[in-house]
Amino acid sequence: MDGTENNLRLFPKKDARLYMSFMYVTFVSLLVGGLMGLLQTFVRSGRFTLPFNINYYTILTVHGVILGLVLTTFFILGFQFALMGKTVGITDKQRNAGWVSFWMMLVGTVMAAVTILVGQANVLYTFYAPLAAHPAFYFGLAFVIIGSWIGAFTNFRQLYVWKKAHKGEKSPLLAFMVVINMLMWVIASLGVATSVVIQFIPWSLGYTETINVLVSRTLFWYFGHPLVYFWLLPAYMAWYAIIPKIIGGKLFSDSLARLAFILLLMFSIPVGFHHQLTEPGIDPTWKFIQVVLTMMVVIPSLMTAFSIFATFEITGRKKGFSSLFGWFKKLPWGDVRFFAPFVGMVAFIPGGIGGIINASHQMNALVHNTIWITGHFHLTVATTVILTYFGIAYWLVPHLTGRRLTKQLNKLGIIQTIIWTVGMTIMSTAMHIQGLLGGPRRSAYSEYAGGAQVDTWIGYQLAQAVGGTILFIGILLMTYIFIKLTFFSPRGVEEFPIAAEDEDAQVTPKILENWYLWVGITIALIAFAYTIPMIDIIKHSPPGSIPFKWPIGRM
């Protein structure tokens, strides 16, 4: 790990400029996507109608794509480029490749966003066929994916160059974690890239008359589940290797951290069928197999929970707090760099439990097409992941801009975290309860001809509007904090906190850096989980579908 001196050393301006470019897109996306989310909750309350004949499904698509794909991907690449720059360095060629990655992703984002905003891509976040978008939407998605691959291979090259210069040495933990995450991203995104390039683009251009709907959805969820872990692993990076430094402690176990990431690489991809448990045309045996593989992901998550709280307790004990929970009381609750990610950790407990429910065949049948799923998504991604990203931004942005996280901004950050938590608790809880009552997802407000069951939903939809309003206040406050940290906070040096490994930790086995072994096992698991069912799906698929465009009809 890097020493304190390196943690305090600012990046050269040409490096910081690249990393900050990703942050600018991130927080613009937060504001735009958050506004769309607020409007959604208003519409679903039944008390508000969108002006200018704006379609509800337009803002729903903007909300999902901008927050679920754009914000997360840009933040992750910017954060990971900064981690690689700090731990293994970046050359001029690598920095140039980083800029190519950024601009290609930005162009793709603009293309997709424009088609959505003009009503030519009301296909939602999952862009399920047979709903069809304008070809520019799919080309935009392709550019974003290709741009992210350029970023990924740049990261791979950075670690390779470092390893050549440091033969026999253990790679920096954060660099190892970044490479694992980008390996998972590249392997997983091959599915959605194949679907977009081979299926959707020719279909949307009229070169093919129909599309195989089941194949397209299967390829999407081959990508869609590891996508969740692509979002989550940067939060894990912070929990494992950054939070310990912030609380004055050390990394509990380098070996455990690496093993957890390897397990997540292996078991996060061959599990997409648990998103398709209600989908006809997939053999139930393979659904069962992938559900079993899904449960394996629980293991590295529990390992992470153990490691993090062991770090908390050991740090407290070394500071002299000997009572049963004295160490817990003395954690730095007033430091937003710790407080925001900690709240995210706590939210992951009910979020993880909900994930087990969603992946269980019988229980999934109850909640699958209900707003329960949306509530779960907001607990895991919009709370656990996003609050950890915010916690990272409080030190990363001032470190990149040469400014300070002042006491006033730290206090505002604490307030922002509380506002976010209150708003999300109200909104997500209401979604979960409404889902158990049968309330559908992906739908605007409707009284469904006055059904008695629908009457039980309305109050919870009003609660979602209340929670969404509180959340948007939190978004505005976070945007203000970002602007202050970027342009107006006092000049200074904010630490880039990287924890050293505990001196009592065991030596990391070299096998944990055997990339051929772990990538090979990952590919073997994917081949086992998908080869036979994909052949079966293609062989026995029903006739393909012509394109439909919401809300007009056939194209």
C-alpha positions as CSV (number, residue, x, y, z in Angstrom):
1,M,0.0,0.0,0.0
2,D,1.0,3.6,-0.5
3,G,2.4,5.6,2.4
4,T,1.0,8.8,3.9
5,E,3.2,11.0,1.8
6,N,1.8,9.5,-1.4
7,N,-1.7,9.8,-0.1
8,L,-1.2,13.6,0.3
9,R,0.5,14.1,-3.0
10,L,-1.9,15.7,-5.5
11,F,-2.2,14.3,-9.0
12,P,-0.6,16.3,-11.9
13,K,-3.2,18.6,-13.4
14,K,-3.3,16.6,-16.7
15,D,-4.2,13.5,-14.8
16,A,-6.7,15.2,-12.5
17,R,-8.4,16.8,-15.5
18,L,-9.1,13.4,-16.9
19,Y,-10.5,12.0,-13.7
20,M,-12.6,15.0,-13.0
21,S,-14.2,14.9,-16.5
22,F,-15.9,11.6,-15.5
23,M,-17.1,13.3,-12.2
24,Y,-18.7,16.2,-14.1
25,V,-20.8,13.8,-16.2
26,T,-21.7,11.9,-13.0
27,F,-23.2,14.8,-11.1
28,V,-24.9,16.3,-14.2
29,S,-26.5,12.8,-14.6
30,L,-27.5,12.8,-10.9
31,L,-29.4,16.1,-11.3
32,V,-31.1,15.2,-14.5
33,G,-32.0,11.6,-13.6
34,G,-33.1,12.7,-10.1
35,L,-35.5,15.3,-11.6
36,M,-37.0,12.6,-13.8
37,G,-37.4,10.3,-10.7
38,L,-39.2,13.1,-8.9
39,L,-41.6,13.6,-11.8
40,Q,-42.3,9.9,-11.8
41,T,-43.3,9.8,-8.2
42,F,-45.6,12.8,-8.7
43,V,-47.3,11.1,-11.7
44,R,-47.8,7.8,-9.8
45,S,-49.4,9.6,-6.9
46,G,-52.3,10.5,-9.2
47,R,-52.1,14.2,-8.2
48,F,-49.9,15.4,-11.0
49,T,-50.1,15.3,-14.8
50,L,-47.0,15.9,-17.0
51,P,-47.1,19.2,-19.0
52,F,-46.6,19.6,-22.7
53,N,-47.9,16.1,-23.4
54,I,-44.6,14.6,-22.1
55,N,-44.9,10.8,-22.0
56,Y,-44.5,9.1,-18.6
57,Y,-42.5,6.4,-20.2
58,T,-40.1,9.0,-21.6
59,I,-39.1,10.2,-18.2
60,L,-39.1,6.7,-16.8
61,T,-36.6,5.7,-19.5
62,V,-34.5,8.8,-18.9
63,H,-34.4,8.1,-15.1
64,G,-33.3,4.5,-15.6
65,V,-30.8,5.0,-18.3
66,I,-29.2,8.2,-16.9
67,L,-28.9,7.0,-13.3
68,G,-28.6,3.2,-13.8
69,L,-26.1,3.3,-16.7
70,V,-24.6,6.7,-17.3
71,L,-24.0,8.0,-13.7
72,T,-22.7,4.7,-12.4
73,T,-20.4,3.9,-15.4
74,F,-18.9,7.4,-15.5
75,F,-18.3,7.5,-11.8
76,I,-16.8,4.0,-11.7
77,L,-14.4,4.7,-14.6
78,G,-13.3,8.1,-13.1
79,F,-12.8,6.6,-9.6
80,Q,-11.0,3.6,-10.9
81,F,-8.7,5.6,-13.2
82,A,-7.8,7.7,-10.1
83,L,-7.1,4.5,-8.0
84,M,-4.9,3.1,-10.8
85,G,-3.1,6.5,-11.2
86,K,-2.4,6.6,-7.4
87,T,-1.3,3.0,-7.0
88,V,0.4,1.9,-10.2
89,G,0.7,5.1,-12.2
90,I,-0.4,6.2,-15.7
91,T,1.6,7.0,-18.8
92,D,0.9,9.5,-21.5
93,K,-0.4,6.8,-23.9
94,Q,-2.6,5.4,-21.1
95,R,-4.0,8.9,-20.3
96,N,-4.7,9.5,-24.0
97,A,-6.6,6.2,-24.1
98,G,-8.5,7.3,-21.1
99,W,-9.6,10.4,-23.0
100,V,-10.7,8.3,-26.0
101,S,-12.7,6.2,-23.5
102,F,-14.3,9.3,-22.0
103,W,-15.2,11.0,-25.3
104,M,-16.6,7.9,-26.9
105,M,-18.8,7.2,-23.9
106,L,-20.0,10.8,-23.8
107,V,-20.9,10.8,-27.5
108,G,-22.8,7.6,-27.0
109,T,-24.6,9.0,-24.0
110,V,-25.7,12.1,-25.8
111,M,-26.9,10.0,-28.8
112,A,-29.0,7.8,-26.5
113,A,-30.3,10.7,-24.4
114,V,-31.4,12.8,-27.4
115,T,-33.4,9.9,-28.8
116,I,-35.1,9.3,-25.5
117,L,-35.9,13.0,-24.9
118,V,-37.5,13.4,-28.3
119,G,-39.7,10.4,-27.7
120,Q,-38.0,8.0,-30.0
121,A,-36.8,5.5,-27.4
122,N,-39.5,4.9,-24.8
123,V,-38.1,1.4,-24.2
124,L,-37.2,1.8,-20.5
125,Y,-33.9,0.9,-18.8
126,T,-34.0,-2.8,-20.0
127,F,-34.9,-1.8,-23.6
128,Y,-36.9,-5.1,-23.9
129,A,-37.9,-6.2,-27.4
130,P,-40.3,-6.0,-29.1
131,L,-40.4,-2.4,-28.0
132,A,-38.2,-0.6,-30.5
133,A,-36.2,2.6,-30.3
134,H,-34.6,4.8,-33.0
135,P,-31.4,3.2,-34.3
136,A,-29.4,6.1,-32.8
137,F,-30.3,4.8,-29.4
138,Y,-28.7,1.5,-30.0
139,F,-25.7,3.0,-31.7
140,G,-25.3,5.2,-28.6
141,L,-25.4,2.2,-26.3
142,A,-22.7,0.5,-28.5
143,F,-20.5,3.6,-28.2
144,V,-20.8,3.7,-24.4
145,I,-19.9,0.0,-24.2
146,I,-16.9,0.3,-26.6
147,G,-15.7,3.4,-24.8
148,S,-15.8,1.5,-21.5
149,W,-13.9,-1.4,-23.0
150,I,-11.1,1.1,-24.0
151,G,-11.0,2.2,-20.3
152,A,-10.9,-1.4,-19.1
153,F,-8.0,-2.4,-21.4
154,T,-6.2,0.7,-20.3
155,N,-6.5,-0.4,-16.7
156,F,-5.3,-3.9,-17.6
157,R,-2.3,-2.3,-19.4
158,Q,-1.5,-0.1,-16.3
159,L,-1.3,-3.1,-14.0
160,Y,0.7,-5.1,-16.6
161,V,3.3,-2.4,-16.9
162,W,3.6,-2.1,-13.1
163,K,4.0,-5.9,-12.7
164,K,6.8,-5.9,-15.3
165,A,8.6,-3.2,-13.4
166,H,8.0,-4.9,-10.0
167,K,8.7,-8.6,-10.8
168,G,7.7,-10.9,-7.9
169,E,5.9,-8.2,-6.0
170,K,2.3,-8.4,-4.9
171,S,0.2,-6.0,-6.9
172,P,-1.5,-3.1,-5.0
173,L,-4.8,-4.3,-3.6
174,L,-6.9,-1.5,-5.2
175,A,-5.3,-2.0,-8.6
176,F,-6.1,-5.8,-8.3
177,M,-9.7,-4.9,-7.4
178,V,-10.0,-2.5,-10.4
179,V,-8.8,-5.2,-12.8
180,I,-11.2,-7.7,-11.3
181,N,-14.1,-5.3,-11.7
182,M,-13.2,-4.4,-15.3
183,L,-12.7,-8.1,-16.2
184,M,-16.2,-8.8,-15.0
185,W,-17.5,-5.8,-17.0
186,V,-15.9,-6.8,-20.2
187,I,-17.0,-10.5,-20.0
188,A,-20.5,-9.5,-19.0
189,S,-21.0,-6.7,-21.5
190,L,-20.1,-9.0,-24.4
191,G,-23.7,-10.3,-24.0
192,V,-25.5,-7.0,-24.3
193,A,-23.0,-5.8,-27.0
194,T,-23.8,-8.9,-29.0
195,S,-27.5,-8.3,-28.6
196,V,-27.3,-4.6,-29.6
197,V,-25.0,-5.1,-32.6
198,I,-26.3,-8.3,-34.1
199,Q,-30.0,-8.1,-33.1
200,F,-31.2,-4.6,-32.3
201,I,-29.4,-2.4,-34.8
202,P,-30.2,-4.5,-37.9
203,W,-33.8,-4.9,-36.6
204,S,-34.2,-1.1,-35.9
205,L,-32.8,-0.3,-39.3
206,G,-35.2,-2.6,-41.1
207,Y,-32.6,-5.0,-42.3
208,T,-34.2,-7.8,-40.5
209,E,-38.0,-8.1,-40.1
210,T,-38.2,-9.8,-36.7
211,I,-36.1,-10.2,-33.5
212,N,-35.8,-13.2,-31.3
213,V,-37.2,-11.8,-28.1
214,L,-36.1,-14.5,-25.7
215,V,-32.5,-14.5,-27.0
216,S,-32.3,-10.7,-26.6
217,R,-33.7,-10.9,-23.0
218,T,-31.3,-13.7,-22.1
219,L,-28.3,-11.8,-23.4
220,F,-29.4,-8.7,-21.5
221,W,-29.7,-10.6,-18.2
222,Y,-26.4,-12.4,-18.8
223,F,-25.1,-8.8,-18.6
224,G,-27.8,-7.3,-16.3
225,H,-26.9,-9.2,-13.1
226,P,-23.1,-8.7,-13.1
227,L,-23.9,-5.1,-13.9
228,V,-25.2,-4.8,-10.4
229,Y,-21.9,-6.1,-9.1
230,F,-20.0,-3.7,-11.4
231,W,-21.8,-1.0,-9.5
232,L,-21.2,-2.6,-6.1
233,L,-17.5,-3.5,-6.3
234,P,-16.2,0.1,-6.3
235,A,-18.2,0.5,-3.0
236,Y,-16.5,-2.7,-1.8
237,M,-13.1,-1.2,-2.8
238,A,-13.9,1.8,-0.5
239,W,-15.1,-0.4,2.3
240,Y,-12.1,-2.7,2.3
241,A,-9.2,-0.4,1.5
242,I,-10.3,3.2,2.2
243,I,-12.7,3.3,5.1
244,P,-10.1,1.7,7.4
245,K,-7.7,4.6,6.8
246,I,-10.5,7.1,7.5
247,I,-11.3,5.6,10.9
248,G,-7.6,5.4,11.8
249,G,-7.2,1.7,11.3
250,K,-5.7,-0.8,8.9
251,L,-6.8,-3.3,6.3
252,F,-8.0,-6.5,8.1
253,S,-6.8,-9.0,5.5
254,D,-5.5,-8.5,2.0
255,S,-6.0,-12.2,1.3
256,L,-9.7,-12.2,2.3
257,A,-10.3,-9.0,0.2
258,R,-8.8,-10.6,-2.9
259,L,-10.6,-13.9,-2.5
260,A,-13.9,-12.1,-2.1
261,F,-13.4,-10.2,-5.3
262,I,-12.4,-13.4,-7.1
263,L,-15.5,-15.2,-5.9
264,L,-17.6,-12.3,-7.1
265,L,-16.0,-12.5,-10.5
266,M,-16.7,-16.2,-10.8
267,F,-20.3,-16.2,-9.4
268,S,-21.8,-12.9,-10.5
269,I,-22.1,-13.7,-14.2
270,P,-23.6,-17.2,-14.7
271,V,-26.8,-16.4,-12.8
272,G,-28.9,-14.2,-15.2
273,F,-31.7,-16.7,-15.3
274,H,-32.9,-15.7,-11.8
275,H,-34.1,-12.6,-13.5
276,Q,-36.1,-14.7,-15.9
277,L,-37.8,-17.2,-13.6
278,T,-41.2,-16.2,-15.0
279,E,-39.9,-16.3,-18.6
280,P,-41.3,-19.1,-20.7
281,G,-39.0,-21.0,-23.0
282,I,-36.2,-21.6,-20.5
283,D,-35.8,-25.1,-19.1
284,P,-36.6,-25.1,-15.4
285,T,-33.6,-27.2,-14.6
286,W,-31.3,-24.5,-15.8
287,K,-33.2,-21.9,-13.9
288,F,-32.7,-24.0,-10.8
289,I,-28.9,-24.4,-11.5
290,Q,-28.5,-20.6,-11.9
291,V,-30.5,-20.0,-8.7
292,V,-28.0,-22.2,-6.8
293,L,-25.1,-20.3,-8.4
294,T,-26.8,-17.1,-7.3
295,M,-26.8,-18.2,-3.7
296,M,-23.0,-18.6,-4.0
297,V,-22.7,-14.8,-4.3
298,V,-23.9,-14.6,-0.7
299,I,-20.5,-16.0,0.5
300,P,-18.2,-13.1,-0.6
301,S,-20.8,-10.6,0.6
302,L,-20.8,-12.2,4.1
303,M,-17.0,-12.3,3.9
304,T,-17.0,-8.6,3.2
305,A,-19.4,-7.9,6.1
306,F,-17.1,-9.9,8.5
307,S,-14.0,-8.1,7.3
308,I,-15.4,-4.6,7.5
309,F,-16.8,-5.0,11.0
310,A,-13.6,-6.8,12.2
311,T,-11.7,-3.8,11.0
312,F,-14.1,-1.5,13.0
313,E,-13.7,-3.5,16.2
314,I,-9.9,-4.1,15.9
315,T,-9.4,-0.4,15.4
316,G,-11.5,0.5,18.4
317,R,-9.8,-2.1,20.6
318,K,-6.4,-0.7,19.6
319,K,-7.5,2.7,20.7
320,G,-8.4,1.4,24.1
321,F,-12.1,0.9,24.0
322,S,-12.5,-2.4,25.9
323,S,-16.3,-2.6,26.5
324,L,-18.5,-4.8,24.4
325,F,-19.6,-2.0,22.0
326,G,-17.3,0.9,23.1
327,W,-15.5,0.6,19.8
328,F,-18.7,1.1,17.9
329,K,-19.7,4.2,19.8
330,K,-16.3,5.8,19.1
331,L,-16.4,5.4,15.3
332,P,-16.0,8.8,13.5
333,W,-19.8,9.5,13.1
334,G,-19.1,13.2,12.5
335,D,-16.9,12.4,9.4
336,V,-19.1,12.3,6.3
337,R,-16.4,10.3,4.5
338,F,-17.2,7.5,6.9
339,F,-20.8,8.2,7.8
340,A,-22.3,8.1,4.2
341,P,-20.7,4.8,3.3
342,F,-21.6,3.3,6.7
343,V,-25.3,4.1,6.1
344,G,-24.9,2.4,2.7
345,M,-23.5,-0.7,4.4
346,V,-26.5,-0.8,6.8
347,A,-28.9,-0.5,3.8
348,F,-27.2,-3.5,2.2
349,I,-28.6,-5.7,4.9
350,P,-32.3,-5.5,4.0
351,G,-31.2,-5.0,0.4
352,G,-29.4,-8.3,0.4
353,I,-32.3,-10.1,2.1
354,G,-34.6,-8.8,-0.6
355,G,-32.2,-10.1,-3.2
356,I,-32.4,-13.6,-1.8
357,I,-36.2,-13.3,-2.0
358,N,-36.1,-12.1,-5.6
359,A,-33.8,-15.0,-6.6
360,S,-35.9,-17.7,-4.9
361,H,-38.3,-19.3,-7.4
362,Q,-41.5,-19.5,-5.3
363,M,-41.1,-16.1,-3.7
364,N,-40.1,-14.5,-7.0
365,A,-43.4,-15.6,-8.5
366,L,-45.1,-13.3,-5.9
367,V,-43.0,-10.2,-6.4
368,H,-41.5,-10.4,-9.9
369,N,-43.6,-7.9,-11.8
370,T,-44.5,-5.7,-8.8
371,I,-43.0,-2.5,-7.5
372,W,-41.3,-4.5,-4.8
373,I,-38.5,-5.1,-7.3
374,T,-38.2,-1.3,-7.7
375,G,-38.0,-0.8,-4.0
376,H,-35.3,-3.5,-3.8
377,F,-33.3,-1.8,-6.5
378,H,-33.5,1.6,-4.7
379,L,-32.2,0.0,-1.5
380,T,-29.2,-1.7,-3.1
381,V,-28.1,0.7,-5.9
382,A,-29.7,4.0,-4.9
383,T,-28.7,3.7,-1.3
384,T,-25.8,1.2,-0.7
385,V,-24.0,2.1,-3.9
386,I,-24.8,5.8,-4.3
387,L,-24.2,6.8,-0.7
388,T,-20.8,5.1,-0.8
389,Y,-20.1,7.0,-4.1
390,F,-21.0,10.2,-2.3
391,G,-18.7,9.2,0.6
392,I,-15.9,8.7,-2.0
393,A,-16.7,12.1,-3.7
394,Y,-16.2,14.0,-0.4
395,W,-12.5,13.3,-0.5
396,L,-11.8,12.4,-4.1
397,V,-13.2,15.6,-5.7
398,P,-11.2,18.0,-3.4
399,H,-8.1,15.8,-3.9
400,L,-8.5,16.2,-7.6
401,T,-9.2,19.9,-7.5
402,G,-6.7,20.9,-4.9
403,R,-9.3,22.0,-2.4
404,R,-10.4,21.1,1.1
405,L,-13.5,19.4,2.6
406,T,-14.2,22.1,5.1
407,K,-16.1,21.6,8.4
408,Q,-19.1,23.4,6.9
409,L,-19.2,21.1,3.9
410,N,-18.6,18.1,6.1
411,K,-21.6,19.1,8.2
412,L,-23.7,19.7,5.0
413,G,-22.6,16.2,3.9
414,I,-23.9,14.7,7.1
415,I,-27.2,16.5,6.6
416,Q,-27.4,15.4,3.0
417,T,-26.8,11.7,4.1
418,I,-29.6,12.0,6.6
419,I,-32.0,13.6,4.1
420,W,-31.2,10.9,1.6
421,T,-31.7,8.1,4.1
422,V,-35.1,9.5,5.3
423,G,-36.4,10.0,1.8
424,M,-35.2,6.6,0.6
425,T,-36.6,4.8,3.7
426,I,-40.0,6.3,3.1
427,M,-40.0,5.7,-0.7
428,S,-38.5,2.2,-0.7
429,T,-40.6,0.9,2.2
430,A,-43.7,2.1,0.4
431,M,-42.6,0.4,-2.8
432,H,-42.0,-2.9,-0.9
433,I,-45.4,-2.9,0.8
434,Q,-47.3,-1.9,-2.3
435,G,-45.5,-4.7,-4.2
436,L,-46.7,-7.2,-1.6
437,L,-50.2,-5.9,-2.2
438,G,-49.8,-6.5,-6.0
439,G,-48.9,-3.0,-7.2
440,P,-47.2,-3.3,-10.6
441,R,-43.9,-1.8,-11.7
442,R,-43.1,0.0,-15.0
443,S,-46.5,1.6,-14.9
444,A,-47.9,5.2,-14.6
445,Y,-50.8,6.0,-12.3
446,S,-54.0,4.1,-13.0
447,E,-57.1,3.3,-11.0
448,Y,-57.6,0.1,-13.0
449,A,-61.3,0.8,-13.4
450,G,-61.8,1.2,-9.6
451,G,-60.7,-2.2,-8.4
452,A,-60.9,-2.7,-4.6
453,Q,-57.3,-4.0,-4.6
454,V,-56.1,-0.8,-6.2
455,D,-57.5,1.3,-3.4
456,T,-54.9,-0.3,-1.1
457,W,-52.1,1.0,-3.3
458,I,-52.8,4.7,-3.6
459,G,-51.6,5.7,-0.2
460,Y,-48.3,4.0,-0.8
461,Q,-47.9,5.8,-4.1
462,L,-48.5,9.1,-2.3
463,A,-45.8,8.1,0.2
464,Q,-43.5,7.4,-2.7
465,A,-44.0,11.0,-3.9
466,V,-43.2,12.3,-0.4
467,G,-40.0,10.2,-0.2
468,G,-39.1,11.2,-3.8
469,T,-39.4,14.9,-2.9
470,I,-37.2,14.5,0.1
471,L,-34.7,12.6,-2.1
472,F,-34.6,15.4,-4.7
473,I,-33.8,17.9,-1.9
474,G,-30.9,15.6,-1.1
475,I,-29.8,15.6,-4.8
476,L,-29.9,19.4,-4.9
477,L,-27.8,19.6,-1.7
478,M,-25.3,17.0,-3.1
479,T,-25.0,19.0,-6.3
480,Y,-24.3,22.1,-4.3
481,I,-21.6,20.3,-2.3
482,F,-20.0,19.0,-5.5
483,I,-19.9,22.5,-7.0
484,K,-18.4,23.9,-3.8
485,L,-15.7,21.2,-3.6
486,T,-14.9,21.7,-7.3
487,F,-14.7,25.5,-7.6
488,F,-15.2,27.4,-4.4
489,S,-13.8,25.5,-1.4
490,P,-10.5,26.9,0.1
491,R,-7.3,25.7,-1.6
492,G,-5.5,22.9,0.1
493,V,-4.6,19.2,0.1
494,E,-7.2,16.6,0.9
495,E,-5.9,13.1,1.6
496,F,-6.4,10.3,-0.8
497,P,-7.0,7.7,2.0
498,I,-5.5,4.3,1.3
499,A,-5.2,1.9,4.3
500,A,-2.0,-0.1,5.0
501,E,-2.4,-3.8,5.7
502,D,-2.5,-4.9,9.3
503,E,0.9,-6.1,10.4
504,D,-0.6,-9.3,11.9
505,A,-2.4,-10.3,8.6
506,Q,-1.2,-13.5,6.9
507,V,0.9,-13.4,3.8
508,T,-1.2,-13.2,0.6
509,P,-0.9,-16.5,-1.3
510,K,0.5,-16.0,-4.8
511,I,-2.3,-18.1,-6.3
512,L,-4.7,-15.3,-5.7
513,E,-2.9,-13.4,-8.6
514,N,-3.1,-16.3,-11.0
515,W,-5.2,-14.6,-13.6
516,Y,-5.3,-17.5,-16.0
517,L,-6.7,-19.7,-13.3
518,W,-9.5,-17.5,-12.1
519,V,-10.5,-16.2,-15.5
520,G,-10.5,-19.7,-16.8
521,I,-12.8,-20.9,-14.0
522,T,-15.1,-18.0,-14.7
523,I,-15.3,-18.8,-18.4
524,A,-15.9,-22.5,-17.6
525,L,-18.8,-21.6,-15.2
526,I,-20.3,-19.3,-17.8
527,A,-20.0,-22.0,-20.5
528,F,-21.6,-24.6,-18.2
529,A,-24.5,-22.3,-17.2
530,Y,-25.3,-20.9,-20.7
531,T,-24.2,-23.1,-23.5
532,I,-26.9,-25.8,-23.4
533,P,-29.8,-23.5,-22.5
534,M,-28.8,-21.0,-25.2
535,I,-28.7,-23.7,-27.9
536,D,-32.1,-24.9,-26.6
537,I,-33.5,-21.4,-26.7
538,I,-32.3,-20.7,-30.2
539,K,-33.5,-24.2,-31.4
540,H,-37.0,-24.0,-30.0
541,S,-37.7,-20.3,-30.0
542,P,-41.2,-19.1,-31.2
543,P,-41.4,-16.9,-34.3
544,G,-39.6,-13.6,-33.9
545,S,-41.4,-10.3,-33.4
546,I,-41.8,-7.2,-35.6
547,P,-40.8,-3.9,-33.9
548,F,-43.3,-1.9,-31.8
549,K,-42.9,1.7,-30.8
550,W,-44.6,2.9,-27.6
551,P,-47.2,4.4,-27.6
552,I,-48.0,4.5,-31.4
553,G,-47.9,0.7,-32.2
554,R,-46.4,-1.2,-35.0
555,M,-43.5,0.4,-36.9
